[in-house]
Amino acid sequence: MHRSSGQQDGAVEACPRRARGAARVSVWMALALICAAPLAAQQAAAPAVASAPAPTAEELRRILERTIETMHRSDAAEAEYARTEHWVERKRAADADPVLDRVYRVYPTGTGTLKVVLAESGTQVTAEKYREELRELEQDLLWALDPEEERQHARVVKWKKRTGERYRAVEGFRDAYELSWLGTERDTNPSAPRTLTKLLLDPKPGPASGSIATELLAASRLTMWVEAETGAMVRLDAELVRDLSFGGGLLGKIDKGGHVHIEQTQVAPGIWLPRVTSSQVQGRKLLTHEESVRTVEARDYRRVGAPAELLPQVRRELSNANLQVPAP
């Protein structure tokens, strides 16, 4: 079992199966750029809505405030949602064969997530392997509910630190960027056609201090498609516009030009979580140059609740003598 405390400090690092950090694998910031990833094929441009009037500066500010509020609400809710994720990773964008092709069922554990493997390279795991991984999930949930568990205290401290960093990074959207209106576009999603407001968030000049997430904010240009009325962020494209070094450049560096693309879906009223997250980055970890491409497709979101609610669900599944592996 590979265990990890979540985000790493190197330039390009494979994401662990077990994530102890903030549950939001899905926000583009440190997770997407630092965990390394593939720039998915960009969608064809949605048709512009030509007659839309430009909003005033105050109206733009209110749209951004609604977006920040919706992101906070979705971040908090994600800690109670399970989902299925399909991960495909390549060392280089031109590579035909991936180095990783795996389907997980991802569960919240109170201090992060645990990924239960369902399939590897298109082949479903055995029922025995699936049962083994469910037992590990059961153990994680038991630890989460045991105040006497020594290691759980450290997990909680680390989780609070990372979720706090994430919260502050989202709050930083107000001051880290120059906000511009790029027009409106008609979302081509046939199941939920809507008009989206297209925003450009250009990083303000000057260095940022604090967490990796705030450093990324200061070095990234964002294009966002949002529902102006609700603040829902439907799509986001992020580009690293300058090199980003860690440990004074000794630990690693992410090269400018890295991209992240996110598409989100509404899983409950007012709750938007990632449907597709893709990125392509290159840089250096210590003395080794690395390039990495990743796409994560998420589906089948289901609220499972906090550990006290999820544990009985896991135990019911484990009690089934004819346990079946869910379809990947």
C-alpha positions in Angstrom: 0.0 0.0 0.0 1.5 3.3 -1.0 0.7 6.0 1.5 1.2 9.7 1.1 0.5 12.9 2.9 -0.9 14.5 -0.2 0.8 17.2 -2.2 4.5 17.0 -2.8 7.1 19.7 -3.0 8.9 18.5 -6.2 8.3 19.8 -9.7 6.5 16.8 -11.2 5.2 14.0 -8.9 2.8 11.2 -9.5 -0.4 11.6 -7.4 -0.7 8.9 -4.7 -3.6 6.4 -4.4 -4.1 7.6 -0.9 -4.4 11.4 -0.5 -4.2 12.9 3.0 -4.4 16.5 1.9 -7.4 18.6 1.0 -10.0 16.4 -0.7 -10.1 18.8 -3.7 -7.9 16.9 -6.1 -9.9 18.7 -8.4 -8.9 22.2 -8.2 -6.4 23.2 -10.7 -3.9 24.8 -8.4 -1.2 22.8 -6.6 -2.9 19.4 -7.3 -3.0 19.7 -11.0 0.2 21.5 -11.7 2.4 19.8 -9.0 0.9 16.3 -9.3 1.7 16.6 -13.1 -0.7 16.0 -15.9 -2.2 15.9 -19.9 -3.6 18.9 -21.6 -6.8 17.4 -23.0 -7.9 18.3 -26.4 -9.4 21.7 -26.1 -13.1 22.0 -26.9 -14.2 23.8 -30.0 -15.0 27.4 -29.1 -18.6 27.9 -28.0 -20.6 30.4 -30.1 -20.4 33.9 -28.7 -23.5 35.7 -27.7 -22.9 38.9 -29.6 -25.6 41.1 -28.1 -24.5 40.7 -24.5 -23.6 44.1 -22.9 -20.3 44.5 -21.1 -20.7 44.4 -17.3 -19.5 47.2 -15.1 -16.5 46.8 -12.8 -18.9 46.4 -9.9 -20.9 43.8 -11.7 -17.7 41.9 -12.5 -16.7 42.0 -8.8 -20.1 40.6 -7.8 -19.7 37.7 -10.3 -16.3 36.9 -8.9 -17.7 37.0 -5.3 -20.4 34.5 -6.3 -17.8 32.3 -7.9 -15.6 32.3 -4.8 -18.6 31.5 -2.6 -19.6 28.6 -4.9 -16.1 27.2 -4.9 -15.9 27.3 -1.1 -19.3 25.6 -0.8 -18.3 22.9 -3.3 -14.9 22.3 -1.6 -16.7 21.7 1.7 -19.3 19.4 0.2 -16.7 17.3 -1.7 -15.5 15.8 1.6 -18.7 13.8 1.7 -18.8 12.6 -1.9 -17.5 9.4 -3.5 -16.9 9.2 -7.3 -15.3 7.0 -10.0 -12.1 8.4 -11.6 -10.3 7.2 -14.7 -6.6 8.2 -14.7 -4.5 8.1 -17.8 -0.9 9.3 -17.6 1.9 9.6 -20.1 5.5 10.7 -19.7 5.3 12.8 -22.8 2.3 14.1 -24.8 3.5 12.3 -28.0 3.6 8.9 -26.3 1.1 6.5 -27.6 1.1 4.2 -24.6 0.3 5.4 -21.1 2.4 4.7 -18.1 -0.8 4.5 -16.1 -4.3 3.6 -17.1 -6.4 2.9 -14.0 -10.0 3.2 -12.8 -10.6 4.0 -9.1 -13.6 4.4 -6.8 -12.5 7.4 -4.7 -13.8 7.7 -1.1 -13.5 10.5 1.4 -11.9 9.5 4.7 -12.3 12.6 6.7 -8.7 13.7 6.2 -8.4 13.2 2.4 -9.3 10.4 0.1 -8.6 6.7 -0.6 -8.6 5.3 -4.1 -10.0 1.8 -4.4 -8.7 0.2 -7.6 -11.4 -1.2 -9.9 -9.4 -1.8 -13.1 -5.8 -1.7 -14.4 -5.1 -1.1 -18.1 -8.6 -2.1 -19.0 -8.7 -5.3 -16.9 -11.0 -5.5 -13.9 -9.4 -6.4 -10.6 -10.3 -9.6 -8.9 -13.0 -9.8 -6.3 -10.3 -10.7 -3.7 -8.3 -7.6 -4.6 -11.3 -5.4 -4.4 -12.3 -6.9 -1.0 -8.7 -6.3 0.3 -8.9 -2.7 -0.7 -12.3 -2.2 0.9 -10.8 -3.6 4.2 -8.2 -0.9 4.0 -10.9 1.7 3.5 -12.7 0.3 6.5 -9.5 0.6 8.6 -9.0 4.2 7.5 -12.6 5.1 8.5 -12.1 3.3 11.9 -9.0 5.4 12.5 -10.9 8.5 11.6 -13.5 7.7 14.3 -11.0 6.7 17.0 -9.9 9.7 19.1 -7.1 7.6 20.7 -5.5 6.7 17.4 -2.1 8.3 17.5 -1.6 8.8 13.8 -5.0 10.3 13.3 -4.1 13.4 15.2 -1.2 14.1 12.7 -3.6 13.4 9.8 -6.1 15.9 11.1 -3.4 18.6 11.6 -2.1 18.1 8.1 -5.6 18.1 6.6 -6.6 21.3 8.4 -3.4 22.9 7.2 -4.0 21.9 3.5 -7.7 22.8 3.6 -6.8 26.1 5.1 -4.3 26.8 2.3 -6.9 25.9 -0.2 -9.4 28.3 1.4 -6.9 31.1 1.4 -5.9 30.5 -2.2 -9.6 30.7 -3.3 -9.9 33.9 -1.2 -6.8 35.2 -3.0 -8.8 35.3 -6.3 -9.9 38.8 -5.2 -6.5 40.3 -5.0 -4.1 38.2 -7.0 -5.5 39.0 -10.4 -6.6 41.7 -12.8 -10.2 40.8 -13.8 -11.4 41.3 -17.3 -14.6 40.4 -19.2 -14.1 38.5 -22.5 -17.8 38.3 -23.5 -20.4 35.6 -23.2 -20.6 32.2 -24.9 -23.4 29.6 -25.3 -22.5 26.4 -23.5 -22.8 23.6 -26.0 -23.6 21.0 -23.3 -26.9 19.5 -24.7 -28.1 18.4 -21.3 -27.9 21.9 -19.8 -27.6 24.6 -22.4 -26.8 27.9 -20.8 -25.1 31.3 -21.4 -21.7 31.5 -19.7 -19.7 34.6 -18.9 -16.1 34.4 -20.0 -13.6 36.0 -17.6 -9.8 36.5 -17.9 -7.8 36.6 -14.6 -4.4 38.0 -15.3 -1.8 37.6 -12.4 -0.8 41.0 -10.9 3.0 41.7 -11.1 5.1 40.9 -8.2 6.0 37.8 -6.2 3.6 36.0 -3.9 4.5 34.6 -0.5 2.9 31.8 1.4 1.8 28.3 0.3 2.4 26.6 -3.0 -1.2 27.3 -4.0 -0.7 31.1 -3.6 2.6 30.9 -5.5 0.7 29.2 -8.4 -1.9 31.9 -8.3 0.7 34.6 -8.8 2.2 32.7 -11.7 -0.9 31.5 -13.6 -3.2 33.2 -16.1 -6.8 31.9 -15.9 -9.7 31.9 -18.3 -13.0 31.0 -16.6 -16.5 30.3 -17.9 -19.0 30.9 -15.2 -22.7 31.2 -14.6 -23.0 34.9 -13.8 -26.2 34.4 -11.7 -24.9 31.5 -9.5 -21.2 31.8 -9.6 -20.8 28.2 -10.9 -17.4 27.7 -12.6 -18.3 25.4 -15.5 -14.8 25.5 -17.2 -11.4 26.8 -16.5 -8.1 27.0 -18.5 -4.9 27.8 -16.6 -1.5 28.6 -18.0 1.7 29.0 -16.0 3.1 32.3 -17.3 6.5 32.1 -15.5 8.8 29.4 -14.1 8.0 28.4 -10.6 10.8 27.2 -8.3 10.8 25.3 -5.0 13.3 25.5 -2.3 15.2 28.2 -4.1 15.3 26.0 -7.2 17.2 23.2 -5.4 14.1 21.0 -4.9 12.6 21.5 -8.3 11.0 23.8 -10.9 7.9 23.8 -13.0 8.5 25.4 -16.4 6.3 28.2 -17.7 3.9 27.1 -20.4 2.3 24.3 -18.4 -1.5 24.1 -18.9 -4.5 22.8 -16.8 -8.0 22.4 -18.2 -11.0 21.7 -15.9 -14.6 21.0 -16.7 -17.1 20.8 -13.9 -20.5 19.3 -13.4 -23.3 20.0 -10.9 -23.7 17.1 -8.5 -26.3 18.7 -6.3 -27.9 22.2 -6.2 -25.1 24.7 -5.8 -22.4 22.0 -5.7 -20.0 21.8 -8.7 -17.2 19.3 -8.8 -14.7 18.2 -11.6 -15.8 16.1 -14.5 -12.6 16.4 -16.4 -9.2 17.6 -15.2 -6.3 17.5 -17.6 -2.9 19.1 -17.6 0.5 19.0 -19.3 3.6 20.2 -17.4 7.3 19.8 -17.6 10.1 20.9 -15.2 12.8 19.6 -13.0 12.7 17.5 -9.8 16.1 17.8 -8.1 18.5 17.3 -11.0 16.2 15.3 -13.3 14.1 16.8 -16.1 10.6 15.5 -16.2 7.5 15.9 -18.4 4.1 14.5 -17.5 0.7 14.4 -19.0 -2.4 13.4 -17.2 -6.2 13.2 -17.7 -8.7 12.4 -14.9 -12.3 11.8 -15.9 -14.7 11.7 -12.9 -18.3 10.4 -12.9 -20.9 8.7 -10.7 -20.7 11.2 -7.9 -22.6 10.0 -4.8 -22.9 11.5 -1.4 -21.7 9.0 1.2 -21.3 11.3 4.1 -18.7 11.6 6.8 -16.7 8.6 8.1 -19.5 7.7 10.6 -22.0 7.4 7.7 -19.7 5.8 5.2 -18.4 3.0 7.5 -21.7 1.1 7.7 -22.0 1.2 3.9 -18.5 -0.3 3.5 -19.2 -3.0 6.0 -22.5 -4.0 4.3 -20.5 -4.4 1.1 -17.8 -6.4 2.8 -20.4 -8.7 4.4 -21.6 -9.8 1.0 -20.2 -13.3 0.4 -20.7 -12.8 -3.4 -19.0 -9.5 -3.5 -18.8 -8.1 -7.1 -16.4 -5.6 -8.4 -18.3 -2.5 -9.7 -18.1 -2.0 -13.4 -15.1 0.3 -14.1 
